[in-house]
Amino acid sequence: MINVLFVGLGGALGAVCRYLISLIPLKGDFPFLTLFTNLLGAVLIGIVVGIAGSNEKISKQGVLFFKTGVCGGFTTFSTFSLEGLTLLEGGKYLLGTAYIVVSVVFCLLGVAVGKYCSTKMMLAH
């Protein structure tokens, strides 16, 4: 149960940080702030995994707080990036590439389907 608390607290912190970044007054067609958030999250999860992998003094709860909580609340793209890289680094090139391509394509399709369905539901009412 303590692990859930660490993940929840980290997730809240990550979500607040994501929101604060969204308040930066930068407008335009290209989603720079989202890209920045995703890149920052990817770098952060890399740092957390790197430190945790080379330092046994970091507790399991600390890793959960930062990796699953903060990074997960900030952006799940960081987790996706870590998993894709882990597969590629493990020599699983076909699986890693498939995971990356399928994730991007299916998630884009998922957003499109969800948007389409919600629009149809709103028009029906």
C-alpha positions in Angstrom: 0.0 0.0 0.0 2.9 2.3 0.7 4.0 1.9 -3.0 0.6 3.2 -4.1 1.1 6.3 -2.0 4.5 7.0 -3.5 3.2 6.5 -7.0 0.2 8.7 -6.3 2.2 11.5 -4.8 4.7 11.4 -7.6 1.8 11.4 -10.2 0.3 14.4 -8.6 3.6 16.3 -8.8 4.1 15.2 -12.4 0.6 16.3 -13.4 1.0 19.7 -11.7 4.3 20.2 -13.5 2.7 19.3 -16.8 -0.1 21.8 -16.2 2.4 24.6 -15.3 4.3 24.0 -18.5 1.0 24.3 -20.4 0.6 27.8 -19.0 3.7 29.1 -20.9 2.2 31.6 -23.4 3.5 30.0 -26.6 1.0 29.7 -29.4 1.2 28.3 -32.9 0.1 25.3 -35.0 3.0 23.0 -33.9 2.5 21.7 -30.3 5.9 22.8 -29.0 4.9 22.6 -25.3 3.7 19.0 -25.7 6.9 18.1 -27.5 8.9 19.9 -24.8 7.0 18.0 -22.1 7.5 14.7 -23.8 11.2 15.3 -24.4 11.7 16.5 -20.8 9.8 13.5 -19.5 11.9 11.2 -21.6 15.2 12.7 -20.3 13.9 12.6 -16.8 12.9 8.9 -16.9 16.3 8.2 -18.5 18.0 9.9 -15.6 15.9 8.0 -13.0 16.6 4.7 -14.6 20.3 5.5 -15.0 20.7 6.5 -11.4 18.6 3.6 -10.1 20.6 1.1 -12.2 23.9 2.4 -10.9 23.1 3.1 -7.3 21.6 0.5 -5.0 21.1 3.1 -2.3 18.0 4.4 -4.1 14.9 2.7 -2.6 12.2 0.9 -4.6 9.8 3.6 -3.4 12.0 6.3 -4.6 12.1 4.8 -8.1 8.4 4.3 -8.0 7.9 7.9 -7.0 10.0 9.3 -9.8 9.6 6.8 -12.6 6.0 5.6 -12.3 4.7 8.6 -10.4 6.3 11.8 -11.6 7.2 10.7 -15.1 3.9 8.9 -15.5 1.9 11.9 -14.3 4.0 14.2 -16.4 3.9 12.2 -19.6 3.4 8.5 -20.4 5.4 9.2 -23.5 8.5 8.9 -21.3 7.5 5.3 -20.4 6.8 4.4 -24.0 10.2 5.8 -25.0 12.0 3.9 -22.3 10.2 0.6 -23.2 11.0 1.1 -26.9 14.6 1.9 -26.2 14.9 -1.1 -23.8 13.7 -3.5 -26.5 16.1 -2.0 -29.0 19.1 -2.0 -26.6 18.2 -5.7 -25.8 18.8 -6.6 -29.4 15.1 -7.1 -30.0 15.1 -4.8 -33.1 12.0 -6.2 -34.8 10.0 -6.3 -31.6 11.2 -2.8 -30.6 10.5 -1.3 -34.0 7.1 -3.0 -34.1 6.2 -1.7 -30.6 7.2 1.9 -31.6 5.3 1.9 -34.9 2.2 0.1 -33.6 2.1 2.3 -30.6 2.2 5.5 -32.6 -0.1 4.4 -35.3 -2.7 2.7 -33.0 -2.7 5.6 -30.5 -3.3 8.1 -33.3 -6.1 5.9 -34.6 -7.4 5.5 -31.0 -7.5 9.3 -30.6 -9.3 9.6 -33.9 -11.9 6.9 -33.0 -12.5 8.4 -29.6 -12.9 11.9 -31.1 -15.2 10.5 -33.8 -17.4 8.6 -31.3 -17.6 11.5 -28.8 -18.6 13.8 -31.6 -21.3 11.4 -32.7 -22.5 11.1 -29.1 -22.6 14.8 -28.7 -24.6 15.3 -31.9 -27.1 12.6 -30.9 -28.0 14.6 -27.8 
